[in-house]
Amino acid sequence: MKSSEYVKDLQTKSVEELKEDLTSAKKELFNLRFQNATSQLTNTAEITKVRKNIARIQTAINAKAE
């Protein structure tokens, strides 16, 4: 999914759904970092993608809070 499509998808979700997505993204980031530390992660670019998705989710939450 392209980032613009992902952002549009985030804009249609409620704050509760966004918070659930944020929690799952943070868990995924933790797992990726753990795999990277134990040399099991083959594609390290996934860490960057997940970090950017977390930022996008947080931005969507802040936009809805205003």
C-alpha positions as CSV (number, residue, x, y, z in Angstrom):
1,M,0.0,0.0,0.0
2,K,1.4,3.4,-0.9
3,S,1.8,6.0,1.8
4,S,-0.9,8.3,0.4
5,E,-3.4,5.4,0.4
6,Y,-2.3,4.6,3.9
7,V,-2.8,8.2,5.1
8,K,-6.3,8.3,3.5
9,D,-7.1,5.0,5.3
10,L,-6.0,6.5,8.6
11,Q,-8.1,9.6,8.1
12,T,-11.3,7.5,7.9
13,K,-10.6,5.7,11.1
14,S,-11.8,6.7,14.6
15,V,-9.4,7.7,17.4
16,E,-9.9,4.4,19.1
17,E,-9.0,2.4,16.0
18,L,-6.0,4.6,15.5
19,K,-4.8,4.0,19.0
20,E,-5.2,0.2,18.4
21,D,-3.2,0.6,15.2
22,L,-0.5,2.5,17.1
23,T,-0.2,-0.2,19.8
24,S,0.2,-2.9,17.2
25,A,2.7,-0.9,15.2
26,K,4.8,-0.3,18.3
27,K,4.7,-4.0,19.1
28,E,5.8,-4.8,15.5
29,L,8.7,-2.3,15.9
30,F,9.8,-3.9,19.1
31,N,9.8,-7.3,17.4
32,L,11.7,-6.0,14.4
33,R,14.3,-4.4,16.7
34,F,14.6,-7.7,18.7
35,Q,15.1,-9.6,15.4
36,N,17.7,-7.1,14.3
37,A,19.6,-7.5,17.6
38,T,19.7,-11.2,17.3
39,S,20.7,-11.1,13.6
40,Q,17.5,-12.7,12.4
41,L,16.1,-9.7,10.4
42,T,17.0,-9.9,6.7
43,N,15.3,-6.7,5.5
44,T,16.3,-3.9,7.9
45,A,14.3,-1.3,5.8
46,E,11.2,-2.7,7.6
47,I,12.2,-0.9,10.7
48,T,12.2,2.5,8.9
49,K,8.8,1.8,7.3
50,V,7.2,0.9,10.7
51,R,8.7,4.0,12.3
52,K,7.2,6.2,9.6
53,N,3.9,4.5,9.9
54,I,3.9,5.1,13.7
55,A,4.5,8.8,13.0
56,R,1.7,8.9,10.5
57,I,-0.7,7.3,13.0
58,Q,0.3,9.8,15.7
59,T,-0.2,12.7,13.3
60,A,-3.7,11.4,12.4
61,I,-4.5,11.1,16.1
62,N,-3.3,14.7,16.8
63,A,-5.3,16.0,13.8
64,K,-8.5,14.4,15.1
65,A,-7.8,15.7,18.7
66,E,-7.9,19.3,17.5
